Amino acid sequence: MSDLSPAACDALDEFQQAAGWEQRARLLMQWGNQLEPMSTEECNDAAQVAGCESRVWLIGERKDDRWHFRATSEARLLRGLLAVLLVRVNGLDSGQLQQLDITHWFEQLGLSRQLSPSRSNGMNAVLERMRQISRADG
């Protein structure tokens, strides 16, 4: 866990202590409620992630060679998945972002078996958009 940020370690601890899917789903909802807000102006076509069944918006900025992303969705469960993805990716540099294995991250959290193929594809689309943003600004 040494490559994880303190926030990612907290998420991992919380999700690994959850007894089953119902508790993990509740945790996802709680984490989703803690997302940094995005304004109506930020939720525009340019920020919308292609490849997601539900609408997802993502913006990123680089601070001192480290990335910080904000994202939101209309779907509650998806906001939770975005929240745990963001705690894993925020603070990474472009190279780390390019190599991140989110399937492994969701497995560690105990969430991969409950991710439908469309949600899994959506999370991969979000990560790919993060990578595109980092390459464009890198």
C-alpha positions, 0 to 999 in steps of 0.5 A: 500500500506504500504507493497509495495516498492517505485518502486511498488508504482510508478508502481501502480500509473502509471498503475492506472492513465492509461485510458485504455488498450492501455495506459497500454499496452504502459506502459508495453512496457516502463517498459519492456525496463527498465529491468536490462539487462541479458547477453547472458551467463545468458540466459542459459538453467538453467535460463530458466523458464519452463511453459512459452509459450515464452522463459523467463530467470530468475536469483535471488540472496539474499542480506541481506535476501532480494531477487533481481531477474532479468528476460528477455524474447524475447516477448515485452509484456512479458518483461513489465509483468516481469518488473512490477512483479519484482518491486513487488517481489524485496526486499521481504524476502523468507516468503513474496515471498512464500505468494505473490498473484500476481493475486491481484497485476495484478488486482491492476495494471488493467492488469488481464482482459487482461492477456490471460490464457497462459500469466497468467500461464507464470507469475505464472510459473515465480513466482513459479520459484522465490519461488523455488530459494528462497527455495533452497537458504533459 
